[in-house]
């Protein structure tokens, strides 16, 4: 499977779908009205897809804020990648982290997580209730 990316534009404060990345010229071709806009890589935060879809049918990306419903509790975490292939979920308001091995069905490219936002557009979801 080819890696898929989206990008947070740090200048315009919007999310783009990525069409092409040119690592040599350090530019990224992002979806724009009427075509593809070439944007300097330094103005973007790239977010790679995990290749999985969550419970709500939304594709899960690095930097997404997700929720897991389990017997007796609701867990909230942020999807992160610590190597080219290892995905995990860092707990928000808890020291508990877990890997995608705990929640993913790789045969169907799905997982038990619900995508509720991302770290750039929904920072309020990272706040811990006091």
Steps between C-alpha positions, in 0.01 A plus 500: 500500500627846411527744789225763508539842658305808591659826610420776746583838348663697782447831317141466379393278795321247276535128425595389148497163326849432363542396138878492467809563713825613337766432761775646280341843448330476844156579360163332537218495247176549694138503384377850432201651324559442129795263532816432694689772688875464549580592860838513679540203733613731783149658504328164555471232766471163321270239649527142368203266478503183708320324215206426731148639528343565838156401629347809339648413158759779516857421401740515797809723465802586711392787728134397514321513833311177551259352751462137603193374680571202720307331775470755779712780359566735209862541395627801302838511329712641219622283213878512464771327300838434654657326201412431139262219595416517870173678590376563853248709689626733775246547775356844578464555874634155578837329498354208305618466142421210267591374155282445197550127553249535785225660288565427130363244257764508227307251285218753456710818543281615789547576867287542812585870528272795429673802344376810684747761372870575455769681696498808275130574452366368831749582775212544744452120489846459654397679819461280803190540716587611853 
